[in-house]
Amino acid sequence: MNGVRQLIVDRWDTAREALRQRHLRQALYDAGEVVMADVLVNLHGVEHRDRRRLENRLFRRDTHEHYERVLFPPIVASTLGPHAESGRAELVGLSHQVMMNLAATTAGVDRPRGTAEETDRLYRAMMQFIEGATLAHHRGDRSVVRDRVALALEEFDAEFVAPSVQRRLELIAGLESGRVDESDLPMDVLTTLLRNADDLHLADDVVLRETCFYLLAGAHTSATAFVRTFDHLVSTTDGSDARERARHDDLFLQRCVHETVRLQPSSPIALRRATERVELADGQVVETGDEVTIDLVAANRDPRIFGDDADRFDPDRELPDGIPRWGLSFGSGAHACIGQDLAAGGPPDDGRDRADHLVGLVAVALRSLLDLGARPDPDRPPVIDPDSARGYWSEYPVVLDRPEHLSEHRPAT
């Protein structure tokens, strides 16, 4: 490979340092550039800093609170409603749909028709984008997937993004002329990018991919954590008790999400490429151009940090001070996940009263599912996707035993 070396780090301290090392740039999504080229997660240095500072404004606590307490509960209820009536659901598709509905709002993807058919087209496009972004882990013919994703991106732009851009440009023009107020502009990624496109020197195709990235990332990682946390809850030796405890104790439910994310990061590795010579904490020397694979699964199960039972699902695990319950799954340093608190809530020990604590959107959706008495379908066992190296479920059928418990606005406790 032209002298490029592949180094691996799997200890907690070295992995955390490597994620924070400014001379190691993101390389995980290079294979998925069809949808990931020049998006936030792939930027480096000053370019990353400037766009991150801009988009950070959308991820403040007041915004998180509005999403978790106002916007999200009705979305969960309306998505779960038909399944509650039928008494059955398939969690992989359901979780992506419910998270997509919120991610579309965050990204700035309008759905003016509001029809089931329109939502279905958006869902199918998003699933194509997820496949494109994770091409590095695809076991089949990547060129076929790449061509299919490129076509889906063109269709997505024509139906969803281009009209959404036009609506926002008209509002921005109205703001500049005094015809509309600041409050009339949507608080979303697309609006933010359009208002700052000249300063950031963003081409139209970059705006398209950035919007696409927020849609797929906001939906996919949360949907994956949703299904995996449910599986952990029903697979523990006291599965029934764990589900009931999680249903009535939001902090425990949030810890279940965090423990799941620690054990099963959305991506099992992080990949970095050296822009300068670097010496890592374990003594390994990385030369310019070398690639460093950060084994997040191994680092998150380092027994020196998480105990001799680090491989076991234990939401009540005692941890050393300063160690996040989710391990390194949300990254660390400048590239830490921008939507982490929105998806998984703030640290349980953030000093706030329990009533003010935000548990994150994954826990909110899981709580509603548990209220419905969800349990694995005894006649249809879950199936792992054979085409993915990430260990995703392709199907997870469940039975819903308490449809009368569907509620649109159950507050956090």
VOPAGU-2260 file (C-alpha; in pm, 1 decimal, decimal comma):
REM VOPAGU-2260
SITE   aa  ch    i         X         Y         Z
SITE  MET   A    0       0,0       0,0       0,0
SITE  ASN   A    1     278,1     241,1    -105,2
SITE  GLY   A    2     444,8     220,3     235,7
SITE  VAL   A    3     135,8     321,7     433,2
SITE  ARG   A    4     131,6     130,5     760,2
SITE  GLN   A    5    -175,9      16,4     950,3
SITE  LEU   A    6    -151,1      58,3    1328,3
SITE  ILE   A    7    -407,1     -60,2    1582,2
SITE  VAL   A    8    -480,3      81,1    1926,9
SITE  ASP   A    9    -716,7     -95,6    2162,3
SITE  ARG   A   10    -631,2      27,0    2512,6
SITE  TRP   A   11    -854,0     290,5    2670,8
SITE  ASP   A   12    -588,6     552,9    2736,9
SITE  THR   A   13    -423,9     525,8    2394,4
SITE  ALA   A   14    -758,2     517,7    2211,6
SITE  ARG   A   15    -883,4     828,3    2390,4
SITE  GLU   A   16    -559,8    1013,1    2318,7
SITE  ALA   A   17    -568,5     910,1    1951,4
SITE  LEU   A   18    -923,1    1044,0    1913,4
SITE  ARG   A   19    -809,5    1376,4    2057,2
SITE  GLN   A   20    -486,8    1396,2    1855,1
SITE  ARG   A   21    -511,4    1692,7    1617,5
SITE  HIS   A   22    -261,6    1542,9    1372,2
SITE  LEU   A   23    -482,2    1239,4    1309,3
SITE  ARG   A   24    -763,4    1318,6    1065,2
SITE  GLN   A   25   -1089,1    1131,8    1008,8
SITE  ALA   A   26   -1059,9     851,5     750,3
SITE  LEU   A   27   -1345,2     614,0     833,4
SITE  TYR   A   28   -1586,2     747,6     572,5
SITE  ASP   A   29   -1350,1     786,1     278,3
SITE  ALA   A   30   -1508,8     484,9     109,8
SITE  GLY   A   31   -1851,2     645,0     148,9
SITE  GLU   A   32   -1763,1     977,8     -11,9
SITE  VAL   A   33   -2066,9     950,4    -241,2
SITE  VAL   A   34   -2267,4    1091,2      52,0
SITE  MET   A   35   -1993,9    1183,3     302,5
SITE  ALA   A   36   -1748,4    1399,0     104,5
SITE  ASP   A   37   -1689,0    1734,4     279,3
SITE  VAL   A   38   -1951,6    1682,2     551,2
SITE  LEU   A   39   -1875,1    1793,3     907,3
SITE  VAL   A   40   -1750,2    1459,1    1035,5
SITE  ASN   A   41   -1495,9    1437,4     751,7
SITE  LEU   A   42   -1350,0    1787,2     787,3
SITE  HIS   A   43   -1021,6    1861,1     960,6
SITE  GLY   A   44    -846,7    2154,2    1121,4
SITE  VAL   A   45    -974,6    2508,8    1073,0
SITE  GLU   A   46   -1242,8    2404,2     825,7
SITE  HIS   A   47   -1388,3    2160,3    1078,1
SITE  ARG   A   48   -1361,7    2413,0    1362,6
SITE  ASP   A   49   -1549,9    2685,9    1174,2
SITE  ARG   A   50   -1837,0    2467,1    1061,6
SITE  ARG   A   51   -1861,4    2295,3    1398,8
SITE  ARG   A   52   -1883,4    2628,4    1583,0
SITE  LEU   A   53   -2163,1    2734,3    1351,8
SITE  GLU   A   54   -2367,6    2416,2    1380,6
SITE  ASN   A   55   -2309,6    2388,4    1756,8
SITE  ARG   A   56   -2563,5    2669,4    1798,3
SITE  LEU   A   57   -2838,6    2422,8    1707,0
SITE  PHE   A   58   -2743,4    2177,1    1981,2
SITE  ARG   A   59   -2799,5    2376,8    2299,5
SITE  ARG   A   60   -2980,5    2249,8    2605,3
SITE  ASP   A   61   -3292,4    2459,0    2543,7
SITE  THR   A   62   -3320,0    2308,9    2195,5
SITE  HIS   A   63   -3268,3    1959,0    2334,3
SITE  GLU   A   64   -3539,3    2017,3    2593,3
SITE  HIS   A   65   -3784,3    2136,5    2327,4
SITE  TYR   A   66   -3718,7    1828,5    2116,4
SITE  GLU   A   67   -3736,2    1580,6    2404,4
SITE  ARG   A   68   -4038,2    1722,7    2587,3
SITE  VAL   A   69   -4243,2    1884,2    2309,8
SITE  LEU   A   70   -4160,4    1765,0    1958,9
SITE  PHE   A   71   -4060,7    1402,7    2007,1
SITE  PRO   A   72   -4335,4    1241,1    2223,6
SITE  PRO   A   73   -4613,7    1299,2    1965,4
SITE  ILE   A   74   -4384,9    1169,2    1688,5
SITE  VAL   A   75   -4324,0     850,3    1888,1
SITE  ALA   A   76   -4693,3     808,8    1964,7
SITE  SER   A   77   -4807,7     859,0    1605,4
SITE  THR   A   78   -4543,3     616,6    1474,6
SITE  LEU   A   79   -4621,8     351,3    1736,9
SITE  GLY   A   80   -4999,4     392,8    1709,4
SITE  PRO   A   81   -5073,2     159,2    1416,2
SITE  HIS   A   82   -4841,6    -106,5    1560,9
SITE  ALA   A   83   -5006,3     -82,2    1902,3
SITE  GLU   A   84   -5342,6    -148,2    1738,7
SITE  SER   A   85   -5213,4    -451,0    1546,5
SITE  GLY   A   86   -5023,6    -586,8    1847,3
SITE  ARG   A   87   -4702,6    -637,0    1649,6
SITE  ALA   A   88   -4406,3    -435,8    1523,5
SITE  GLU   A   89   -4070,8    -479,7    1352,6
SITE  LEU   A   90   -3822,3    -270,2    1549,1
SITE  VAL   A   91   -3553,5    -207,3    1286,8
SITE  GLY   A   92   -3791,1     -36,9    1045,9
SITE  LEU   A   93   -3998,8     124,2    1320,6
SITE  SER   A   94   -3697,1     274,5    1499,4
SITE  HIS   A   95   -3556,9     420,4    1177,8
SITE  GLN   A   96   -3894,2     571,0    1091,9
SITE  VAL   A   97   -3946,0     736,5    1429,1
SITE  MET   A   98   -3590,8     871,8    1444,8
SITE  MET   A   99   -3607,9     982,9    1081,2
SITE  ASN   A  100   -3914,6    1193,8    1151,9
SITE  LEU   A  101   -3720,0    1395,1    1406,2
SITE  ALA   A  102   -3390,0    1394,4    1216,4
SITE  ALA   A  103   -3567,8    1544,6     915,3
SITE  THR   A  104   -3674,4    1837,1    1133,2
SITE  THR   A  105   -3320,4    1884,5    1264,7
SITE  ALA   A  106   -3166,7    1861,0     917,8
SITE  GLY   A  107   -3421,3    2091,3     752,3
SITE  VAL   A  108   -3585,1    1841,6     517,1
SITE  ASP   A  109   -3942,2    1955,9     457,2
SITE  ARG   A  110   -4229,6    1721,9     370,3
SITE  PRO   A  111   -4496,9    1959,0     241,0
SITE  ARG   A  112   -4738,9    1688,4     128,5
SITE  GLY   A  113   -4737,3    1510,8     463,2
SITE  THR   A  114   -4851,2    1185,3     303,9
SITE  ALA   A  115   -4752,3     832,0     394,4
SITE  GLU   A  116   -4615,3     787,7      42,6
SITE  GLU   A  117   -4389,0    1092,3      80,5
SITE  THR   A  118   -4259,4     965,4     415,2
SITE  ASP   A  119   -4197,8     623,9     262,9
SITE  ARG   A  120   -3988,6     778,0     -18,7
SITE  LEU   A  121   -3785,0     973,1     235,4
SITE  TYR   A  122   -3734,0     659,5     440,9
SITE  ARG   A  123   -3614,1     457,5     141,9
SITE  ALA   A  124   -3373,3     736,4      45,2
SITE  MET   A  125   -3235,5     755,8     398,3
SITE  MET   A  126   -3172,1     380,7     410,5
SITE  GLN   A  127   -2978,5     411,6      83,6
SITE  PHE   A  128   -2766,6     690,4     233,1
SITE  ILE   A  129   -2690,9     479,8     540,4
SITE  GLU   A  130   -2568,7     203,5     312,4
SITE  GLY   A  131   -2350,5     453,4     127,0
SITE  ALA   A  132   -2201,2     605,0     442,3
SITE  THR   A  133   -2104,4     262,0     577,2
SITE  LEU   A  134   -1952,3     130,0     253,8
SITE  ALA   A  135   -1626,3      58,0     435,3
SITE  HIS   A  136   -1808,6    -222,6     618,6
SITE  HIS   A  137   -2000,1    -356,5     318,1
SITE  ARG   A  138   -1914,0    -715,8     223,6
SITE  GLY   A  139   -2058,2    -714,5    -128,3
SITE  ASP   A  140   -1984,9    -522,3    -450,1
SITE  ARG   A  141   -1928,8    -163,8    -334,9
SITE  SER   A  142   -1950,2     -13,1    -684,6
SITE  VAL   A  143   -2308,9    -133,8    -724,0
SITE  VAL   A  144   -2404,5      23,1    -392,7
SITE  ARG   A  145   -2219,8     345,6    -477,2
SITE  ASP   A  146   -2407,0     388,2    -807,4
SITE  ARG   A  147   -2740,4     317,0    -642,1
SITE  VAL   A  148   -2672,9     568,9    -365,2
SITE  ALA   A  149   -2567,8     838,0    -615,4
SITE  LEU   A  150   -2898,9     800,8    -798,3
SITE  ALA   A  151   -3091,4     812,0    -470,1
SITE  LEU   A  152   -2908,0    1133,1    -378,2
SITE  GLU   A  153   -3013,9    1298,8    -703,9
SITE  GLU   A  154   -3377,6    1200,8    -648,7
SITE  PHE   A  155   -3361,8    1311,4    -283,8
SITE  ASP   A  156   -3229,6    1650,4    -391,5
SITE  ALA   A  157   -3499,4    1699,9    -651,9
SITE  GLU   A  158   -3792,8    1603,7    -429,3
SITE  PHE   A  159   -3682,6    1717,0     -84,9
SITE  VAL   A  160   -3370,6    1931,5     -57,8
SITE  ALA   A  161   -3406,9    2170,0    -353,9
SITE  PRO   A  162   -3764,3    2273,4    -251,9
SITE  SER   A  163   -3652,9    2303,8     112,9
SITE  VAL   A  164   -3364,3    2527,2       4,3
SITE  GLN   A  165   -3596,8    2748,9    -199,9
SITE  ARG   A  166   -3837,9    2795,2      91,5
SITE  ARG   A  167   -3555,5    2897,6     320,1
SITE  LEU   A  168   -3395,4    3133,4      70,5
SITE  GLU   A  169   -3728,4    3312,5      36,7
SITE  LEU   A  170   -3754,6    3343,6     414,5
SITE  ILE   A  171   -3394,8    3469,2     441,7
SITE  ALA   A  172   -3465,6    3729,3     173,3
SITE  GLY   A  173   -3777,5    3829,8     365,2
SITE  LEU   A  174   -3574,9    3869,0     682,5
SITE  GLU   A  175   -3322,1    4091,3     506,1
SITE  SER   A  176   -3599,1    4310,2     363,0
SITE  GLY   A  177   -3784,4    4329,0     694,7
SITE  ARG   A  178   -4089,5    4134,4     576,3
SITE  VAL   A  179   -4037,6    3845,8     819,6
SITE  ASP   A  180   -3901,1    3814,0    1172,0
SITE  GLU   A  181   -3606,2    3609,3    1290,5
SITE  SER   A  182   -3849,3    3376,9    1467,6
SITE  ASP   A  183   -4006,0    3286,4    1131,0
SITE  LEU   A  184   -3688,7    3109,7    1018,0
SITE  PRO   A  185   -3660,8    2737,3    1097,0
SITE  MET   A  186   -3399,2    2632,0    1351,1
SITE  ASP   A  187   -3232,7    2361,6    1144,7
SITE  VAL   A  188   -2902,9    2272,6     980,4
SITE  LEU   A  189   -3009,3    2368,0     628,7
SITE  THR   A  190   -3117,0    2719,1     729,6
SITE  THR   A  191   -2791,4    2768,0     920,9
SITE  LEU   A  192   -2582,7    2659,2     622,1
SITE  LEU   A  193   -2772,3    2879,2     377,0
SITE  ARG   A  194   -2737,3    3185,8     596,9
SITE  ASN   A  195   -2362,7    3131,5     621,0
SITE  ALA   A  196   -2285,5    2975,6     282,5
SITE  ASP   A  197   -2074,7    3270,7     165,2
SITE  ASP   A  198   -1861,6    3280,0     480,8
SITE  LEU   A  199   -1806,5    2903,9     470,4
SITE  HIS   A  200   -1766,3    2894,8      89,8
SITE  LEU   A  201   -2007,8    2606,3      59,0
SITE  ALA   A  202   -2098,6    2470,0    -284,6
SITE  ASP   A  203   -2452,5    2346,7    -345,3
SITE  ASP   A  204   -2344,7    1981,9    -350,1
SITE  VAL   A  205   -2179,5    2021,8      -7,9
SITE  VAL   A  206   -2498,5    2172,3     136,9
SITE  LEU   A  207   -2687,5    1874,0      -7,8
SITE  ARG   A  208   -2455,1    1616,9     147,2
SITE  GLU   A  209   -2440,2    1796,1     483,7
SITE  THR   A  210   -2820,6    1794,6     500,8
SITE  CYS   A  211   -2819,6    1429,9     399,4
SITE  PHE   A  212   -2557,3    1351,9     665,6
SITE  TYR   A  213   -2764,9    1499,8     946,9
SITE  LEU   A  214   -3068,1    1304,1     829,2
SITE  LEU   A  215   -2890,5     968,3     815,7
SITE  ALA   A  216   -2667,6    1017,7    1121,4
SITE  GLY   A  217   -2946,3    1152,1    1339,1
SITE  ALA   A  218   -3172,0     861,1    1252,3
SITE  HIS   A  219   -2937,2     566,9    1207,8
SITE  THR   A  220   -2722,0     581,4    1520,8
SITE  SER   A  221   -3022,6     642,8    1745,1
SITE  ALA   A  222   -3229,5     370,6    1576,7
SITE  THR   A  223   -2944,0     122,2    1615,4
SITE  ALA   A  224   -2902,4     204,2    1985,3
SITE  PHE   A  225   -3280,4     174,6    2032,1
SITE  VAL   A  226   -3297,2    -184,4    1899,6
SITE  ARG   A  227   -2978,4    -297,3    2069,3
SITE  THR   A  228   -3082,9    -158,6    2408,0
SITE  PHE   A  229   -3417,3    -336,7    2383,8
SITE  ASP   A  230   -3236,4    -659,7    2298,6
SITE  HIS   A  231   -3011,6    -622,4    2604,0
SITE  LEU   A  232   -3311,1    -558,8    2827,8
SITE  VAL   A  233   -3494,7    -872,3    2713,7
SITE  SER   A  234   -3179,5   -1088,1    2703,4
SITE  THR   A  235   -3063,6   -1036,2    3061,9
SITE  THR   A  236   -3125,3   -1317,8    3309,3
SITE  ASP   A  237   -3390,2   -1106,4    3480,5
SITE  GLY   A  238   -3521,9    -962,6    3153,9
SITE  SER   A  239   -3878,2    -910,4    3274,5
SITE  ASP   A  240   -3764,6    -727,7    3589,7
SITE  ALA   A  241   -3515,1    -519,3    3392,8
SITE  ARG   A  242   -3786,3    -408,5    3150,7
SITE  GLU   A  243   -4019,4    -305,8    3431,2
SITE  ARG   A  244   -3744,9    -123,5    3614,0
SITE  ALA   A  245   -3648,0      60,0    3294,2
SITE  ARG   A  246   -4011,1     144,5    3228,3
SITE  HIS   A  247   -4049,3     318,7    3564,4
SITE  ASP   A  248   -3699,5     457,5    3622,8
SITE  ASP   A  249   -3579,7     694,4    3352,4
SITE  LEU   A  250   -3227,8     725,7    3491,7
SITE  PHE   A  251   -3187,3     348,2    3485,9
SITE  LEU   A  252   -3325,9     340,2    3131,1
SITE  GLN   A  253   -3075,3     605,3    3027,4
SITE  ARG   A  254   -2793,9     401,1    3182,5
SITE  CYS   A  255   -2916,1     102,8    2980,9
SITE  VAL   A  256   -2879,0     308,8    2663,3
SITE  HIS   A  257   -2531,5     424,1    2767,7
SITE  GLU   A  258   -2420,6      69,0    2856,1
SITE  THR   A  259   -2549,4     -58,5    2522,3
SITE  VAL   A  260   -2363,6     211,9    2332,9
SITE  ARG   A  261   -2047,3     128,7    2528,0
SITE  LEU   A  262   -2067,0    -240,8    2444,4
SITE  GLN   A  263   -2183,2    -189,7    2086,1
SITE  PRO   A  264   -2067,6     137,9    1931,4
SITE  SER   A  265   -2251,7     236,6    1615,4
SITE  SER   A  266   -1917,1     190,0    1443,9
SITE  PRO   A  267   -1687,1     -71,5    1603,8
SITE  ILE   A  268   -1379,6     123,9    1499,0
SITE  ALA   A  269   -1261,4     477,0    1435,4
SITE  LEU   A  270   -1008,3     528,8    1158,1
SITE  ARG   A  271    -757,3     812,5    1144,8
SITE  ARG   A  272    -483,0     909,5     898,8
SITE  ALA   A  273    -173,9    1096,2    1019,8
SITE  THR   A  274    -109,6    1442,5     876,8
SITE  GLU   A  275     218,1    1465,9    1073,2
SITE  ARG   A  276     443,1    1233,0    1267,0
SITE  VAL   A  277     281,7    1139,9    1599,5
SITE  GLU   A  278     389,8     932,7    1898,8
SITE  LEU   A  279      95,9     769,8    2075,0
SITE  ALA   A  280      56,0     712,1    2448,1
SITE  ASP   A  281     155,6     345,7    2413,6
SITE  GLY   A  282     481,1     437,3    2239,3
SITE  GLN   A  283     375,6     357,8    1883,3
SITE  VAL   A  284     512,0     606,0    1628,7
SITE  VAL   A  285     277,2     705,0    1348,4
SITE  GLU   A  286     440,6     849,7    1040,3
SITE  THR   A  287     272,3    1094,7     804,0
SITE  GLY   A  288      18,9     907,3     590,1
SITE  ASP   A  289      -5,6     605,9     819,8
SITE  GLU   A  290    -351,3     488,9     925,8
SITE  VAL   A  291    -452,1     426,2    1285,5
SITE  THR   A  292    -742,3     193,1    1357,9
SITE  ILE   A  293    -894,0     270,7    1696,9
SITE  ASP   A  294   -1070,6     -41,6    1820,4
SITE  LEU   A  295   -1361,0     116,8    2006,4
SITE  VAL   A  296   -1511,2    -216,0    2111,9
SITE  ALA   A  297   -1187,2    -327,3    2276,1
SITE  ALA   A  298   -1118,2      13,2    2433,9
SITE  ASN   A  299   -1472,4      28,3    2571,4
SITE  ARG   A  300   -1419,2    -314,6    2730,0
SITE  ASP   A  301   -1075,7    -245,2    2875,9
SITE  PRO   A  302   -1087,5    -428,8    3212,6
SITE  ARG   A  303    -848,0    -174,2    3365,6
SITE  ILE   A  304   -1126,2      83,1    3329,0
SITE  PHE   A  305   -1454,8    -110,3    3320,1
SITE  GLY   A  306   -1368,0    -404,7    3546,1
SITE  ASP   A  307   -1311,7    -775,7    3497,5
SITE  ASP   A  308   -1671,7    -813,3    3375,7
SITE  ALA   A  309   -1634,3    -538,9    3112,9
SITE  ASP   A  310   -1796,3    -762,8    2847,9
SITE  ARG   A  311   -2116,6    -794,6    3051,3
SITE  PHE   A  312   -2421,8    -568,3    3020,8
SITE  ASP   A  313   -2447,2    -394,5    3358,1
SITE  PRO   A  314   -2623,8     -54,9    3365,6
SITE  ASP   A  315   -2538,0     -23,8    3736,9
SITE  ARG   A  316   -2166,0     -59,2    3672,9
SITE  GLU   A  317   -1939,3     146,8    3902,5
SITE  LEU   A  318   -1687,6     354,7    3705,2
SITE  PRO   A  319   -1378,4     560,7    3791,9
SITE  ASP   A  320   -1424,4     937,0    3804,0
SITE  GLY   A  321   -1416,2    1104,5    3464,9
SITE  ILE   A  322   -1503,9     792,2    3264,3
SITE  PRO   A  323   -1823,4     832,7    3058,3
SITE  ARG   A  324   -2070,3     546,1    3078,2
SITE  TRP   A  325   -2081,8     524,3    2698,9
SITE  GLY   A  326   -1706,3     481,6    2672,3
SITE  LEU   A  327   -1558,6     630,4    2355,4
SITE  SER   A  328   -1857,6     545,6    2136,6
SITE  PHE   A  329   -1946,3     911,9    2082,3
SITE  GLY   A  330   -1584,4     998,4    2009,5
SITE  SER   A  331   -1372,7    1243,3    2203,4
SITE  GLY   A  332   -1213,5    1580,0    2147,6
SITE  ALA   A  333   -1296,2    1802,5    1852,3
SITE  HIS   A  334   -1480,4    1523,9    1669,0
SITE  ALA   A  335   -1704,8    1416,2    1957,3
SITE  CYS   A  336   -2056,7    1352,3    1826,2
SITE  ILE   A  337   -2239,7    1684,2    1791,2
SITE  GLY   A  338   -2578,5    1520,8    1860,9
SITE  GLN   A  339   -2469,7    1312,0    2158,8
SITE  ASP   A  340   -2675,3    1490,7    2424,5
SITE  LEU   A  341   -2981,6    1504,4    2199,5
SITE  ALA   A  342   -2973,0    1128,9    2140,6
SITE  ALA   A  343   -2850,4    1002,1    2478,1
SITE  GLY   A  344   -2916,9    1287,9    2719,8
SITE  GLY   A  345   -2685,2    1464,7    2957,8
SITE  PRO   A  346   -2471,9    1297,7    3225,7
SITE  PRO   A  347   -2697,8    1173,1    3510,1
SITE  ASP   A  348   -2471,5    1352,6    3759,5
SITE  ASP   A  349   -2487,9    1691,1    3586,0
SITE  GLY   A  350   -2615,9    1853,0    3905,8
SITE  ARG   A  351   -2971,0    1914,5    3783,2
SITE  ASP   A  352   -3282,7    1811,2    3966,9
SITE  ARG   A  353   -3421,4    1479,5    3850,0
SITE  ALA   A  354   -3728,5    1650,3    3704,1
SITE  ASP   A  355   -3508,2    1873,1    3486,5
SITE  HIS   A  356   -3278,4    1597,5    3366,9
SITE  LEU   A  357   -3289,1    1510,6    2996,1
SITE  VAL   A  358   -3251,9    1138,6    2921,8
SITE  GLY   A  359   -3223,0    1167,1    2542,5
SITE  LEU   A  360   -3446,0    1070,7    2254,0
SITE  VAL   A  361   -3347,9     702,9    2248,2
SITE  ALA   A  362   -3466,1     657,1    2606,3
SITE  VAL   A  363   -3787,3     850,9    2536,9
SITE  ALA   A  364   -3873,3     619,9    2246,5
SITE  LEU   A  365   -3779,9     307,8    2442,8
SITE  ARG   A  366   -3995,6     411,9    2735,6
SITE  SER   A  367   -4299,4     431,1    2507,9
SITE  LEU   A  368   -4218,6      90,0    2359,5
SITE  LEU   A  369   -4183,7     -65,0    2705,5
SITE  ASP   A  370   -4515,2      93,0    2808,5
SITE  LEU   A  371   -4674,6    -115,0    2531,4
SITE  GLY   A  372   -4544,0    -436,7    2686,8
SITE  ALA   A  373   -4306,8    -510,7    2400,0
SITE  ARG   A  374   -4143,5    -853,7    2397,0
SITE  PRO   A  375   -3970,6   -1056,0    2124,7
SITE  ASP   A  376   -4210,5   -1233,8    1889,9
SITE  PRO   A  377   -4186,5   -1604,9    1982,2
SITE  ASP   A  378   -4276,8   -1707,2    1627,1
SITE  ARG   A  379   -4031,7   -1477,6    1444,0
SITE  PRO   A  380   -3681,3   -1458,1    1594,5
SITE  PRO   A  381   -3464,8   -1152,6    1519,1
SITE  VAL   A  382   -3218,6   -1172,7    1229,1
SITE  ILE   A  383   -2867,0   -1025,6    1197,1
SITE  ASP   A  384   -2789,4    -853,1     864,8
SITE  PRO   A  385   -2551,0   -1089,3     679,3
SITE  ASP   A  386   -2417,7    -809,5     454,9
SITE  SER   A  387   -2288,3    -587,8     735,4
SITE  ALA   A  388   -1972,1    -628,4     937,8
SITE  ARG   A  389   -2116,8    -400,8    1206,1
SITE  GLY   A  390   -2356,2    -658,4    1350,3
SITE  TYR   A  391   -2678,2    -473,6    1269,4
SITE  TRP   A  392   -3013,6    -639,9    1306,6
SITE  SER   A  393   -3197,8    -667,9     975,7
SITE  GLU   A  394   -3524,6    -771,3    1146,6
SITE  TYR   A  395   -3641,4    -762,3    1507,0
SITE  PRO   A  396   -4012,1    -859,9    1537,3
SITE  VAL   A  397   -4190,3    -790,8    1865,7
SITE  VAL   A  398   -4532,8    -844,9    2017,9
SITE  LEU   A  399   -4709,1    -557,1    2194,4
SITE  ASP   A  400   -4923,0    -670,8    2487,8
SITE  ARG   A  401   -5047,4    -339,1    2632,0
SITE  PRO   A  402   -5179,4    -120,5    2346,6
SITE  GLU   A  403   -5394,2      75,0    2591,8
SITE  HIS   A  404   -5078,7     230,3    2738,5
SITE  LEU   A  405   -4992,8     436,2    2429,6
SITE  SER   A  406   -4956,1     794,8    2545,8
SITE  GLU   A  407   -4848,7    1102,7    2353,4
SITE  HIS   A  408   -4710,7    1303,2    2642,6
SITE  ARG   A  409   -4584,2    1090,3    2924,6
SITE  PRO   A  410   -4338,3    1317,8    3111,8
SITE  ALA   A  411   -3995,8    1208,7    3226,0
SITE  THR   A  412   -3982,0    1097,5    3590,0
